[in-house]
Amino acid sequence: MAESLSDVDLRSYQQVLLHWIENNPQKKLSFLVTGKTGVGKSRLVNALVGKDVAEEGRQRDSCTNTSTPHKVTIEGIDVLVWDSPGLQDGDANYLENLKSVNSTHGLDVVIYCIKMNDNKFYAEDKMAICKLTEGFGKDVWKKTVIALTFANQVQDPDAEDHDKPANQIYFLEEFTEWERQLRGAPNGILINLDIDSEVLTALPIVAVGNSTGNPKKPRPLPNGDKWLSELWLSCYSVMSDNAGIALYKISKHRLVSAATAKALEAANIDPTDIPGDIPFTKEQENAFFNRMWESFKRVAPTALTATGVVAIAVIATLFKK
Protein backbone atom coordinates (compact mmCIF):
# COMPACT_ATOMS: atom_id res chain seq x y z
CA MET A 1 0.00 0.00 0.00
CA ALA A 2 1.40 3.38 -0.96
CA GLU A 3 2.45 5.64 1.87
CA SER A 4 0.25 8.69 2.29
CA LEU A 5 1.15 12.05 3.77
CA SER A 6 -0.85 11.15 6.88
CA ASP A 7 1.66 8.37 7.61
CA VAL A 8 4.48 10.80 8.32
CA ASP A 9 5.03 13.95 10.30
CA LEU A 10 5.20 16.23 7.30
CA ARG A 11 5.28 19.36 9.40
CA SER A 12 8.32 18.08 11.26
CA TYR A 13 10.21 17.58 8.00
CA GLN A 14 9.26 21.06 6.87
CA GLN A 15 10.42 22.61 10.13
CA VAL A 16 13.77 20.82 9.96
CA LEU A 17 14.21 21.84 6.32
CA LEU A 18 13.41 25.49 6.96
CA HIS A 19 15.65 25.53 10.04
CA TRP A 20 18.51 24.09 7.96
CA ILE A 21 18.02 26.72 5.27
CA GLU A 22 17.69 29.59 7.74
CA ASN A 23 20.86 28.57 9.57
CA ASN A 24 22.95 27.92 6.49
CA PRO A 25 26.42 29.21 7.43
CA GLN A 26 27.23 30.68 4.01
CA LYS A 27 26.62 34.43 4.05
CA LYS A 28 28.45 35.29 0.83
CA LEU A 29 28.08 34.25 -2.81
CA SER A 30 30.89 34.87 -5.27
CA PHE A 31 30.27 34.80 -9.02
CA LEU A 32 33.04 35.02 -11.60
CA VAL A 33 31.55 36.10 -14.92
CA THR A 34 34.01 36.02 -17.77
CA GLY A 35 33.69 36.81 -21.44
CA LYS A 36 34.70 39.47 -23.92
CA THR A 37 33.59 43.06 -23.40
CA GLY A 38 30.12 43.53 -24.87
CA VAL A 39 29.07 39.90 -24.55
CA GLY A 40 26.25 40.80 -22.12
CA LYS A 41 27.76 39.69 -18.82
CA SER A 42 26.37 42.50 -16.66
CA ARG A 43 22.82 42.21 -17.94
CA LEU A 44 22.95 38.44 -17.49
CA VAL A 45 24.06 38.74 -13.87
CA ASN A 46 21.47 41.40 -13.08
CA ALA A 47 18.73 39.13 -14.43
CA LEU A 48 20.09 36.12 -12.53
CA VAL A 49 20.42 37.93 -9.19
CA GLY A 50 17.28 40.06 -9.63
CA LYS A 51 19.10 43.25 -8.70
CA ASP A 52 21.16 45.83 -10.55
CA VAL A 53 24.37 44.50 -9.06
CA ALA A 54 26.58 44.89 -12.14
CA GLU A 55 27.01 48.12 -14.07
CA GLU A 56 25.69 47.97 -17.61
CA GLY A 57 27.24 50.09 -20.30
CA ARG A 58 27.43 50.54 -24.04
CA GLN A 59 30.97 51.83 -24.03
CA ARG A 60 33.53 49.69 -25.77
CA ASP A 61 35.92 49.85 -22.82
CA SER A 62 35.38 47.39 -20.02
CA CYS A 63 33.21 48.76 -17.21
CA THR A 64 34.92 46.67 -14.57
CA ASN A 65 38.09 45.19 -13.20
CA THR A 66 38.98 42.30 -10.92
CA SER A 67 40.19 44.49 -8.07
CA THR A 68 36.76 45.54 -6.84
CA PRO A 69 33.69 43.34 -7.28
CA HIS A 70 30.17 44.51 -7.84
CA LYS A 71 28.38 43.93 -4.55
CA VAL A 72 24.80 43.82 -3.33
CA THR A 73 23.25 42.34 -0.18
CA ILE A 74 20.08 40.29 -0.58
CA GLU A 75 18.34 38.51 2.30
CA GLY A 76 21.46 38.91 4.42
CA ILE A 77 23.70 37.34 1.74
CA ASP A 78 26.55 39.41 0.30
CA VAL A 79 26.57 38.81 -3.46
CA LEU A 80 29.94 39.53 -5.08
CA VAL A 81 30.26 39.60 -8.86
CA TRP A 82 33.73 39.58 -10.37
CA ASP A 83 33.58 40.63 -14.02
CA SER A 84 36.56 39.39 -15.97
CA PRO A 85 37.01 40.45 -19.58
CA GLY A 86 40.79 40.41 -19.14
CA LEU A 87 41.17 36.71 -19.93
CA GLN A 88 39.89 37.35 -23.45
CA ASP A 89 41.40 40.81 -23.83
CA GLY A 90 44.99 39.64 -23.41
CA ASP A 91 45.81 41.16 -20.01
CA ALA A 92 48.76 39.14 -18.71
CA ASN A 93 48.06 40.03 -15.06
CA TYR A 94 44.39 39.11 -15.08
CA LEU A 95 44.81 35.42 -14.37
CA GLU A 96 47.00 36.10 -11.34
CA ASN A 97 44.43 38.62 -10.09
CA LEU A 98 41.67 36.04 -10.47
CA LYS A 99 43.67 33.40 -8.64
CA SER A 100 44.13 35.89 -5.80
CA VAL A 101 40.38 36.55 -5.75
CA ASN A 102 39.69 32.82 -5.61
CA SER A 103 42.13 32.20 -2.76
CA THR A 104 40.81 35.17 -0.76
CA HIS A 105 37.08 34.99 -1.38
CA GLY A 106 36.43 31.63 -3.03
CA LEU A 107 34.38 31.36 -6.20
CA ASP A 108 31.03 29.59 -5.94
CA VAL A 109 30.29 29.54 -9.65
CA VAL A 110 31.99 30.57 -12.87
CA ILE A 111 29.82 31.75 -15.75
CA TYR A 112 31.69 31.72 -19.04
CA CYS A 113 29.91 33.88 -21.64
CA ILE A 114 30.15 33.51 -25.42
CA LYS A 115 27.90 35.27 -27.90
CA MET A 116 25.78 32.60 -29.55
CA ASN A 117 25.08 34.83 -32.53
CA ASP A 118 28.77 35.14 -33.36
CA ASN A 119 29.45 33.21 -36.55
CA LYS A 120 32.73 31.75 -35.32
CA PHE A 121 34.50 30.53 -32.19
CA TYR A 122 37.09 33.28 -31.78
CA ALA A 123 40.71 32.58 -30.87
CA GLU A 124 40.46 34.93 -27.85
CA ASP A 125 37.81 32.71 -26.30
CA LYS A 126 39.76 29.53 -26.98
CA MET A 127 42.83 31.13 -25.39
CA ALA A 128 40.81 32.27 -22.36
CA ILE A 129 39.39 28.77 -21.83
CA CYS A 130 42.93 27.41 -21.85
CA LYS A 131 44.06 30.10 -19.40
CA LEU A 132 41.15 29.42 -17.06
CA THR A 133 41.96 25.72 -17.04
CA GLU A 134 45.67 26.35 -16.56
CA GLY A 135 45.16 28.83 -13.73
CA PHE A 136 42.43 27.08 -11.74
CA GLY A 137 42.94 23.46 -12.73
CA LYS A 138 40.58 21.15 -14.57
CA ASP A 139 38.20 20.98 -11.61
CA VAL A 140 37.11 24.56 -12.32
CA TRP A 141 34.74 23.10 -14.92
CA LYS A 142 32.86 21.28 -12.15
CA LYS A 143 31.50 24.64 -10.99
CA THR A 144 31.22 26.35 -14.36
CA VAL A 145 28.20 27.20 -16.50
CA ILE A 146 28.74 28.18 -20.13
CA ALA A 147 26.23 30.84 -21.19
CA LEU A 148 25.62 31.38 -24.90
CA THR A 149 24.41 34.97 -24.81
CA PHE A 150 22.25 36.91 -27.28
CA ALA A 151 20.61 33.58 -28.12
CA ASN A 152 17.25 35.25 -28.70
CA GLN A 153 18.83 37.06 -31.65
CA VAL A 154 19.82 33.84 -33.41
CA GLN A 155 17.71 33.32 -36.50
CA ASP A 156 18.00 31.76 -39.93
CA PRO A 157 19.45 34.39 -42.28
CA ASP A 158 17.45 32.86 -45.14
CA ALA A 159 14.12 32.84 -43.27
CA GLU A 160 11.60 35.58 -42.58
CA ASP A 161 11.30 36.93 -39.03
CA HIS A 162 7.81 35.45 -38.70
CA ASP A 163 8.88 31.98 -39.92
CA LYS A 164 9.06 30.46 -36.44
CA PRO A 165 9.57 26.79 -37.46
CA ALA A 166 12.57 27.65 -39.66
CA ASN A 167 14.10 29.89 -36.99
CA GLN A 168 13.57 27.26 -34.29
CA ILE A 169 15.32 24.61 -36.37
CA TYR A 170 18.19 26.99 -37.13
CA PHE A 171 18.50 27.93 -33.45
CA LEU A 172 18.72 24.29 -32.35
CA GLU A 173 21.28 23.54 -35.06
CA GLU A 174 23.41 26.48 -33.91
CA PHE A 175 23.18 25.35 -30.28
CA THR A 176 24.27 21.83 -31.26
CA GLU A 177 27.20 23.26 -33.21
CA TRP A 178 28.37 25.29 -30.20
CA GLU A 179 28.15 22.17 -28.03
CA ARG A 180 30.26 20.31 -30.58
CA GLN A 181 32.92 22.99 -30.68
CA LEU A 182 33.07 23.20 -26.90
CA ARG A 183 32.96 19.54 -25.81
CA GLY A 184 32.29 17.36 -28.84
CA ALA A 185 34.68 14.62 -29.88
CA PRO A 186 37.23 14.62 -31.30
CA ASN A 187 38.14 18.31 -31.58
CA GLY A 188 36.07 20.19 -28.98
CA ILE A 189 38.35 22.52 -27.08
CA LEU A 190 37.51 21.03 -23.68
CA ILE A 191 38.11 17.52 -25.04
CA ASN A 192 41.54 18.66 -26.20
CA LEU A 193 42.27 20.01 -22.71
CA ASP A 194 41.68 16.48 -21.40
CA ILE A 195 38.79 17.43 -19.12
CA ASP A 196 37.24 14.35 -17.50
CA SER A 197 34.38 12.96 -19.59
CA GLU A 198 31.98 12.91 -16.63
CA VAL A 199 32.71 16.57 -15.94
CA LEU A 200 32.11 17.44 -19.59
CA THR A 201 28.84 15.55 -19.68
CA ALA A 202 27.59 17.35 -16.56
CA LEU A 203 28.84 20.79 -17.68
CA PRO A 204 25.77 22.99 -18.29
CA ILE A 205 25.71 24.87 -21.59
CA VAL A 206 22.79 27.29 -21.52
CA ALA A 207 21.39 29.45 -24.30
CA VAL A 208 20.73 32.86 -22.79
CA GLY A 209 18.62 35.60 -24.33
CA ASN A 210 19.52 39.17 -23.55
CA SER A 211 16.70 41.41 -22.41
CA THR A 212 15.95 44.84 -23.76
CA GLY A 213 14.42 47.55 -21.63
CA ASN A 214 13.84 45.91 -18.27
CA PRO A 215 16.76 43.48 -17.73
CA LYS A 216 14.67 41.47 -15.28
CA LYS A 217 12.03 40.74 -17.94
CA PRO A 218 13.86 38.32 -20.25
CA ARG A 219 12.73 37.56 -23.76
CA PRO A 220 12.15 33.88 -24.55
CA LEU A 221 14.40 31.99 -26.93
CA PRO A 222 13.44 31.18 -30.52
CA ASN A 223 12.31 27.70 -29.40
CA GLY A 224 10.11 29.24 -26.69
CA ASP A 225 12.28 28.22 -23.71
CA LYS A 226 12.44 30.47 -20.65
CA TRP A 227 16.20 30.85 -20.37
CA LEU A 228 16.42 32.59 -16.99
CA SER A 229 14.98 29.55 -15.20
CA GLU A 230 17.48 27.25 -16.92
CA LEU A 231 20.40 29.56 -16.12
CA TRP A 232 19.40 29.80 -12.45
CA LEU A 233 18.96 26.04 -12.16
CA SER A 234 22.28 25.39 -13.90
CA CYS A 235 24.13 27.65 -11.46
CA TYR A 236 22.36 25.97 -8.54
CA SER A 237 23.30 22.51 -9.86
CA VAL A 238 27.06 23.16 -9.95
CA MET A 239 27.31 24.90 -6.57
CA SER A 240 28.18 23.30 -3.26
CA ASP A 241 25.28 22.49 -0.93
CA ASN A 242 25.81 25.62 1.18
CA ALA A 243 26.28 27.90 -1.83
CA GLY A 244 23.17 26.43 -3.41
CA ILE A 245 21.15 27.24 -0.30
CA ALA A 246 22.54 30.79 -0.34
CA LEU A 247 21.44 31.14 -3.97
CA TYR A 248 17.99 29.86 -3.04
CA LYS A 249 17.75 32.35 -0.17
CA ILE A 250 18.46 35.35 -2.39
CA SER A 251 15.96 34.05 -4.98
CA LYS A 252 13.16 32.48 -2.93
CA HIS A 253 10.76 35.37 -3.49
CA ARG A 254 11.15 34.93 -7.26
CA LEU A 255 10.77 31.16 -7.77
CA VAL A 256 7.44 30.17 -9.30
CA SER A 257 6.24 26.56 -9.25
CA ALA A 258 5.35 24.74 -12.44
CA ALA A 259 1.71 24.53 -11.37
CA THR A 260 1.48 28.29 -10.81
CA ALA A 261 3.28 29.02 -14.08
CA LYS A 262 0.86 26.73 -15.91
CA ALA A 263 -2.12 28.43 -14.25
CA LEU A 264 -0.82 31.83 -15.32
CA GLU A 265 -0.39 30.66 -18.88
CA ALA A 266 -3.92 29.22 -18.86
CA ALA A 267 -5.10 32.71 -17.93
CA ASN A 268 -3.13 34.10 -20.90
CA ILE A 269 -0.49 35.59 -18.60
CA ASP A 270 3.11 34.90 -19.53
CA PRO A 271 4.96 34.20 -16.23
CA THR A 272 8.01 35.98 -17.63
CA ASP A 273 5.92 39.15 -17.93
CA ILE A 274 6.23 39.45 -14.15
CA PRO A 275 9.58 41.26 -13.78
CA GLY A 276 12.13 39.27 -11.81
CA ASP A 277 10.14 36.05 -11.49
CA ILE A 278 11.74 32.68 -12.31
CA PRO A 279 8.99 30.31 -13.48
CA PHE A 280 9.92 26.62 -13.56
CA THR A 281 8.76 23.94 -15.94
CA LYS A 282 7.88 20.59 -14.39
CA GLU A 283 11.22 19.16 -15.50
CA GLN A 284 13.13 22.06 -13.96
CA GLU A 285 11.07 21.82 -10.79
CA ASN A 286 11.89 18.12 -10.44
CA ALA A 287 15.60 18.82 -10.94
CA PHE A 288 15.45 21.47 -8.21
CA PHE A 289 13.53 19.11 -5.88
CA ASN A 290 16.02 16.29 -6.40
CA ARG A 291 19.10 18.40 -5.77
CA MET A 292 17.59 20.12 -2.73
CA TRP A 293 16.44 16.81 -1.24
CA GLU A 294 19.83 15.17 -1.76
CA SER A 295 21.46 18.11 0.04
CA PHE A 296 18.88 17.91 2.84
CA LYS A 297 19.47 14.19 3.37
CA ARG A 298 23.13 14.86 4.05
CA VAL A 299 22.22 16.93 7.13
CA ALA A 300 18.95 15.21 8.11
CA PRO A 301 19.48 11.43 8.09
CA THR A 302 15.84 10.81 9.04
CA ALA A 303 14.90 12.15 5.61
CA LEU A 304 16.41 8.99 4.11
CA THR A 305 13.29 7.07 5.06
CA ALA A 306 10.87 9.50 3.42
CA THR A 307 9.16 8.60 0.16
CA GLY A 308 9.30 10.67 -3.00
CA VAL A 309 5.76 11.90 -2.31
CA VAL A 310 6.80 13.29 1.05
CA ALA A 311 9.97 14.81 -0.37
CA ILE A 312 8.00 16.67 -3.05
CA ALA A 313 5.48 17.93 -0.51
CA VAL A 314 8.24 19.22 1.74
CA ILE A 315 10.31 20.91 -0.97
CA ALA A 316 7.22 22.40 -2.62
CA THR A 317 6.86 24.78 0.33
CA LEU A 318 9.99 26.57 -0.85
CA PHE A 319 8.36 28.20 -3.86
CA LYS A 320 7.16 31.77 -3.92
CA LYS A 321 3.68 30.73 -5.03
N, C-alpha and C positions, 0 to 999 in steps of 0.2 A: 504493500500500500504506500502510495506516495506521501512523503512528509508534507504537512501543511504548515502554514505560518503559526497556527495555534500550538504546534508541538514544540516550539522554541520560544525563548525569551527574546523576541525581536528587539524590544526596547533596550535591553541590556547590551546587545551587540551595537546598536546605534549609539548608545552613550559611550561605550568604549571607543568606537571609531571616532566620534567627534572629539573626545578627550585626547586621543592620539594626534589628531590633526591640530587641535588647538595648541597642544604642547610640543609640536614639532620644533626641534632646537634650531633649525636653520632660519636665520633672520635676514639672509642676504642671498640674492640671485645674481649671478654674473653671466652675461651673454657676450660672447665675442661674435660680431657680425663682420664678415670680411667679403670683399668684392670690390671691383673697380669703382671709382667715383662715377656717380650717375646711374648705378645699377638698381637703385631703389631701396637701399638698405634702411635708411631712416624711416621711410614711410612704412616699410614692412614691420619694423620693430614697434612703431607706434600703434599699428593695427593689432599686433600680437599682444602687446602689454595693455592696450586700451587707454593709454595716456600719451600725451605729447612729450615723451621722454627724450627723443632724439631730434636734433635740429634738422629741419628739411630745408633744402636750398637748391636753386637752379644754377648757382654759379658753377663754373667748371673746376674751380679749385676745391679740394676736399674741405668739408666743413669741420672736420674733427681730427683729433690725434689720439695716440694711445696713452698720453700722459695723464689726461683727465677724462674720466668716463662721463657719459650722460647719466644722471641719477634722478630717480623719483622714488618716493616711499608710498607703497600701497598696502593697506591692511597690516601695517607694522613691518612689512618686508622692504628692505632697501634693494631696489632694482638698479643694477649697474650695467650699462651697455657700453662696451668697448667697440668702437667703429674702426676698422682696420683696412683702409685702402692701400696701405703702404706695401703689403705683400705683392700686390699686382703692379704697383706704380714704381717698383724698382728701388725702394729705399732700403739700403743695406742695413740700417740700424733697427728697422721695424721688428724683425724677428726676435732680436735680443730684447727689445722693449716688451713684446708680447710674452716672452718666456718669463720676464720679470713680473708682469701682471699676473700670470698664471701661478707663479710661486708665492706671490704675496696675497692674492685674493682668491685664487682658484677659479676655474671656469666651469660653469655647470652645463653649458651647451655652446656649441659652435655652429653658427649658421653661415654656410658658404653660399654666396649669391652669384648667379650667372644669369645674364639676360637670355631668356628662352627665345626671344625674337631676333637675336643675333644669328647671322647666317653661317657662322663658323665658330669653332672652339679656338679662341685666341691663345697665342703662345704665352701671353702674360698670365692667363689663368692656369695653364698647365704648369708654368714655373712656380706660381704661388701654391698650387696643390703639392708640388714637390717640396717646397720650403716648409709648408705647414707640417708635412709628414716628417721631414728631417728634424725640425725644431722641437716638435712635441712627441714624436714617436708614432708608430702605427696605431697605437691604441686611441689616438685622438679621434679616429673615425668611429669609435664606439659611441661617442657623445656628439656626433656631428649630424646636422640636417643640411642637405643640399637643396637650396631654394632656386627654382628656375623662375626668375622674375619677369614681369611684363607679359605673362603667359596669356592674359586676356586680349593681348594685341596680336596674337599669332593667328593668322588666317591664310587660306589658300590664295596666292597671288593671282591665280587664274579663275577664281570664283567671285561671284558677287557677294556684297556684304550680307545680303539677306538669305544667301544659300547656306542655311545652317548645317544640313547633312554634309556637304562638301567641306565646310570649315571644321566641323567636328572630326572628320576623318583625317584631314590634314594636321590638325592639332595633335591627335593621338599618334600619328606617324612621327611628328617632330619630337614628341615626348619620348617615344621609343628610341629614336636616333640619339637623343641626349643620353639616355640610359646606356646605350651601347658604347658611346664614346667615353663615358665615365667609368663604367664597370663591366662592360661586355667583353667576352673573350673573342679573340686573343689579344686585342690591342687597346682595350680600355685603359686609360691612364692609371687608374687605381689597381687594375690587374698587374700592370707593369711595375708598380711600386711594391708588389708582393704583399698586398693587404690580405689578411686571412679571408678565405671564402665565406665563412659564416658571418664575419663582420660586414663584408660587402653585400651579402644577401639581406642583412637586417638594416643596412644603411638607408634611411628614408630619403627619397628624392621627390620633392613636392613642387608641383606647378603652382606658381603664386601670381595672382593677378594684382596689378597695382591700381589702387583707387584713384579717382579724381574727385576734387572737391573735398568731401569729408573723408579723411583717411581711415576712419573707423567704420565706414560703410562700403565694404569691398564689393567690386563687381564680380559676378560669377565668371567661370571659365567658359570657353567655347563649347565644352561638353556639358555645361550646366552645373558642374561641381562647385561646392562652396569651399573655396580654398583655405579660408582662415581657420575653419574647424580642423582641416587636415594638417595645416602647419602647426597649430596649437598641440594637437594630439601627437604629432611626430616629435616635437620638442619634449613633451611629457614622457614619451616612450623611451628616449635615450638618456634621460636624467636619472640620477640616483634616487632612491626612495625619498630621502629628505628633501632634495631639490624639487622632486615632482610634487610633493605636498606643498612646498612653498609656492610653486607655480599655480597649483589649484587654489591656494588661499588668495592670491592676488587676482584670480579670475572667477571665483565662485559666483559672483553676482552677475556674471555674463553667460555662464553655461546654460544652454537650453536643451532639455531632453528631446529625444526623437519624437515622442508622443506629442509634446507641445508644439514642436516645429511642424509636425504633420497637421495638427489642428489649425495652426495659423495658415498653412498653405490651403487647407480646405476652405478657409474663410477668405481666400484670395489675398492673403497677407504674406508677402515674402519675408521670412524671418530675418534675412540679411538687411531688410529695410529698417530694422531697429538698430540704430547706431551702437556699435560696440558689442552686440550680442554675438555669441558663438553657438549657432544651432548645430546639433549633432544629427547625423543619420543613425539608423539602428546599428549598422556595422561599426561606426565610430563609437557609439555609446557602449557597445559590447566590448570593444578594445579597451576603452577607458575603465569599465567595470573590472575586466580581468586583471589589468595591471594594478589598479587600486587594491583589489582584493588580495592579490599575491603579496603586495607590500604589507597589507594589514595582517596577513597570516604570519608574517615574520615577527611581528611584535605582539600578536594576540593568538597564542597557540590554540585556544579554545575554538577559534574560528575554523580550524582544520576540520572540525566535525560538521560544520554547517553545509547544507545543500546549496546547489546553485540558485534555487528559488529564494532562499533566505539571503544569500549574498547579493542578489540583484535588488531585493527589497531594501537591504541596508544601504547599499551604495546609491540607490536612486534618490535617497534623501539629500544627496549632495548637490543636486541640480538647482539652479535658480528658480525654475518653474516647470 
